[in-house]
Amino acid sequence: MESIKEIYKIGYGPSSSHTMGPKKAAELFLQRNRSAASFRVTLYGSLAATGKGHLTDQAIQKTFVPLPVEFEWLPAVFLPRHPNAMKFEALDSSNQLMDRWIAYSVGGGAIVDDTTVSETKLIYPENNLETILDWCYQNGKSIWEYVAEHEDTDIWDYLNEVWRVMQEAIKRGLEAEGPLPGVLNYPRKASAYFEKARYFEPDIKKRGMIYAYALAVSEENAAGGLIVTAPTCGACGVMPSVLKYASKFYKMSDKKILKALATAGIIGNLVKTNASISGAEVGCQGEVGTACAMASAAATQMSGGSIYQVEYAAEMGLEHHLGLTCDPVAGLVQVPCIERNAFAAARAINHNNYAMLSDGRHMISFDKIVQTMAQTGHDLPSIYKETSEGGLAHFHLFT
């Protein structure tokens, strides 16, 4: 597996696969075609279906400024490797083709083409949680120590910056008010939830704060703000919410939060390696489901859970989101995405509690649920995988 830095990418919303990924692809293509006079970009499948709502064309166009860009949108055409495909063409001053490149935005801001398996080097020898847990047991170590064993020493500085950006996104989101960009004029809710929650009894107050923190980050993402993929932009509110909750109500130190981020990074990495974190490929179960699994694992580690209880919590996080569709209304990362982040954060706390009450033994392993999620995603019709052609998005068209 690759570094967990690839799970936690710092960038601007609203979508890691539809905004961050295409922007990176455009930058790579521009680097090798500095002498081009203009560009043509063809967007396929999910990128074409919801690209305008996700600002895909704007992200690419800004990269090529001041050179002109011509776009072609082919939502009904799906290339074999991945639903998020794009073709870049560089043209000279005579409008003759200089270069052509097909790239795929595979989730979390990652870009591959037909010649690459991964855009970064692989540093972890294990590719499933069972063997990682065996290593931890044999060496008397935790999952975060497994991370420390294989990552460069700068991983803690990187995770510290991740945690800083997450906290800043919460802070900005709790202060901001008014409608989010886009045709829905969807109102921000984080500030109101935060203010109301402060006056409830402790138990309801805590739950209200979890919602508020998750809404704050998700709304910042929808507005194009600076966030951290965890593992994607569309699911970026879950992890920060649970970590902030632990910090505020249980006085969790930054050092322990960084360790929890490390453990959660492995969980996200395993899903990305053995299934997918792309909504266009497996639906929202791969985004919000994975985020919930990551946050469930993080919360359980911070609660003093064993490596087996951490595994159980992560398994529940993914299992209880199986089959979740990706059907963004108007192609925006707003409805139902923002609300799902809030509920996934609350679920993560429930999974933590449930796992901590257990001895860590359970019927279905995390590795099995990842395989199941991958198969479920494969079986989902494309209308439920970030095309805005079915589900809530389809219903909205006729209301």
N, C-alpha and C positions, 0 to 999 in steps of 0.2 A: 504494500500500500504506500501511497505518497504521504508527504508531510501533512499534519493536521492544519498547517497554515493555509492549505487549499480549501479547507472547510470554512475557516474564518477569514474571509476576505473583506477588507475595508473598502467601501466604495459608496457610490450614490445610487439610490433607488430609481425607479420602482421595481425593477426586475433583474435578477442576476442572469437569467437565461435569455431574456429579451432585450435587456439594456446593457448590462455590464459585459456580457459575452460578445454581442455584436460589436460593441465599441472596441473591445480588445482585438477582435478579428480585423476590424477596419484599420486599427493602428499597425498591426502586423503586415497587412497588405500594402499600406502606405509606405512602410519602411523599405519594401523591396521595389516600389514603383514611384520613386521621388520625381522622376522625369515625366510622369503622366500628365496629360492635359485635362482629362476628365475621367469619370468612373461610371460604371453601370453596376447596379446591385440587384440581384434577384432573390427575393425571399420566398421560401417554400413552407408548406404545411402550417404548423402552429405559429411560426414566426410571422407568416403572412396573415394568418387569421386574426391574431390579436396584437400584431406589431404596432399598429397606430395607437392603440390604447396604452401600450407599454412604452411608447416613445422610441421604438426601435429605429425608425427612420431618422429621427432627430439626433439620436446618439451617433449614428453613422455619419450623418451629414456634417455635424460639428467637427468630427475627426478629419474630414476631407476639406474643410474650409481653407482657402477660398475657392477651391476647385469645384466645378459643377458635378452633381451626382444625379443620375437617372435611376429611378426605382421601378421594378416590376414586381407585382404581388401575385403569387400563385398559391392560394390557400388550399386548393384541391389537389395539389401535387406534393406527394411525400416521397422524399428520397429514402433509399433502403436503410441507411445507417441510423438516422435519427430524425424525429419530426421537426427539429429546429435546425434546418439547413439553410445555407445562404451561399450564393455564388457572386464572387467579386470579379469584375473585369476592368482592366486599365486600358485606356485609349490614348493614342497620341494626338497631336494637333490636327492630323488628317482624318481623325476618327477611326483609325485602324487599330485592331486589337494588339496590345502589347503583352498582356499577361492575363491568365485566368486562374482562379483558385476557388475550390468548394470547401467550406468549413462548416462545422457543426457546433452549436452551443449546447453542451450536454448537461448543463445545470450547475448552479453555484458559481457562474462566471467562467467556467472552464471551456476551453476551445480545443477541438481536435480536428484533424482532417483524415482523409482516407489512408494516409501512411502512418498515422500515429495512434497508439493505444491510449497514452496519457501525455499531458503536456509537461509533466514534471517527472523527476526521477523517483523511483520507488525506494523507500528507506526502511519499511517494516517487512520483515520476512514472513510474518503470519498474515493470513487473509480471512480468518474467522475468529469469533470470540471464544470458541471452545479451546483452541490452542493457546490463545492469549491468556485465558484463565489458568490453563495448565502451567504456563510459564510463571505466572504470578504465584500460584500455589507452590510450585517447586522451589521458587526463590524467596518465598516469604514476603512478596511485595504486592503493592497495589497497582491498579491500572495506570494511574498517573506516573508511577515509577517506571512502568513499561515504556511510557512516552519519553521520559527523561533518558532512558537507556538508548533510545534510537534517534532522537532529534538532536540537532545542534544545540549548543549551550545557549544560543540567543532565543530559544523558544519561550523562555519565561519573560524576556523583555517584549517579545511579540505579543504574548497573551496578556501582558500588562497593558499594552496599547489597545488591544481588543477590548478589554474590560473598561478602559477609559472612554473609548468611543461609544460603547454601549451605554455607559452612565450619562454621557453627554446627550445622547439621543433621547434617553428617558427625560432628562431635564428640559430639553427643548420642547419635546412633545407634550409635557405637562403644562407648559406655559402657552403653547400655541392654541388659537381658537379660529373658528370660521370654517368655510367649506374647503374641501380638498380640490385640487385641480381636476378638470374633467367634466363630462356632460352630466354626471349624476348630481353634481353639487352636494356631495356627501359631506355632512358636517363632522368635524372633529369632536370626539367624545371624551378623550383622556382627561382633559382638565376638569370637566364636570364630574366624572367618576371619582377622580382624586379628591375633590373638595367634598363631595357627598360622603365618601368612605370615611373621612376623618372624624365624622360625628356619630358613627355607629358603634355598637358594642365591639369589643376586641376581635371576636371570631369573624364577624361580618366585615369589620374594618380590614382585617388581613386579606380576606378574599377580594374585597373591593380594590385594595391596593394592587393585588396581582393583576386584576383586570386593567386597572389604570396604567400600570407600567407597560403591559403588553400592548395596549392600545396606543400609548404614547410613541413607542418605537415603530409600530406598524403604520401609524399615521404619518410619521416622519418619512418613512420609506415611500409611502404613496405620494408624498409631496416632493419626492426627489431629493430628500435629505441624506446626510452622511450616516451610514449604518454599517453593521457587520453582518455578512451572510452567516447564518447559523441554522441549517446549512445553506439557505437561499435567502434572497431578499423578501420573497413572499411569506417566509416563515421566520423573519428576523426578530419578531417580538417575543418569542417564547423563552429563549434562553436568558436574555437580559432581565425579563420579568422575574423569573425564578431566582436568579442570582441576586438581584436587588432586594427581593423579598427576604432571602437568607441574610443578607447584609444588614437590612434595617431591623428586622424583627428578632433575629437570632444572633446579632452582632458577629457574624461570620467575618473573619479577617480576609484581607485581600489575598494573602498567601494561600489560604484554603480555597478561595474562589478560583484562583489561577489553576490549582490542582484539579478542581472540579471541571474547569474548562478543558483541561488536558484529557480527562477521562471522557467527557462528552464528545471531544474531537474524534476519539477512536470509534465511538459509536456511530457518529456521522460518516466517518471514513469507511466503515464496514458496509453500511447501507449503500454508499456511493460505489464501492468496489463490487459488491455482489448483487446489487439491484440497480436502483437509480434514485437520484434526488431531483429529477426533472419532472415537473408537472406535465410537460408536453409528452413525456414518455410513459409515466405510470400514474398520473393524476396527483391530486393533492396529498394522498397518503404518503407519497415520496417526499413531500415538502413539509407540511405541518406534522405529519406522522413521524417523520425522522426528527424534526425539531423537538417534538414531545418526548421521543425516546431519549434524545440527548439530555434534555432538561430533567427527565425522570432519573436518569443515571447520575447526573450531577447532584441533584437534591439528595439522593440516597447516600452518595459518598460523603456529602457534607454532614449528613445525619449520623455518620459513624457506621454505616452499613458495610457488611462484608462484600467481597468481590462477587459473591453469588447473589446477594440481595441487589447489588447494583445491576447485575445482568438481568435479574427478574424484573426490576423496575423498567429497564430499557425495553425489554420484551413487551411489557404491557403497553408502553407508550406507542409502540408500532402496531401491536395487535388491535388495539381499540380504535385505530384509525383505518383499518383495512377496508378497501373499497371506496375510500373517500375520493370523490370526483373533483376535477379542476374545471370549474365552469364560471369564470369571472364575468360578471355583468358588465356589458359594454367594453369588454376587453381590458378593464382597469383592475389594478391590484387593490381593490377596495371591498367590494361585496362579492362573495362572502369572506374574503381573505382576512380582513382586519379582525373581525369578530372571532374567526376560528383561532387566531393567535391567542386571544384572551382565554378562550375555553381550553385550549391545549396547555397553556401555562397552569391553569387551575387543575387540570387532569394530572399534570406532572406531579403536583403536590400530593394528590390522591394516590398515585402509583407509589410514590415514596412511602407514604404511610402504610399502604397495604404490604409493600415488600418488607418494611421494617418489622411488621407484626408477624411475618413469616420466618421460616428458617432458611429461606432461599431456594427450597426445592419446589419445582413446579413441572407441569407436564410438557409444555412446548418451549423449546430453547429459543434464544434470540436468533441464532443462525437459521433455524427452521422458519421463524416468522419473516425473516428477511427474504428467504426463498419464496415463501408464500406471497409476500407483497409483490415481488417481481412478477410472479405468474399472474396474480390478480391484475396488475397493471397492464400486462401483455394482453389479457382477455378483455379489458375495458374497451368499448368502442371509442374511436377517435373523437367523437363529439363530446366526450367527457374528459378530454385531455388537453386543456388549454386552447381550445379552438373557439370557445364561446358559441358553439352551435347546438348545445344541448343543456339539459338541467336548468338551473336557475337562470343562466344567460338566455336560453331559448324562451323560457317563460316570460322574462322581462320584455322581450320583443313584442309580445302580444298583450301587454297590460298597459 
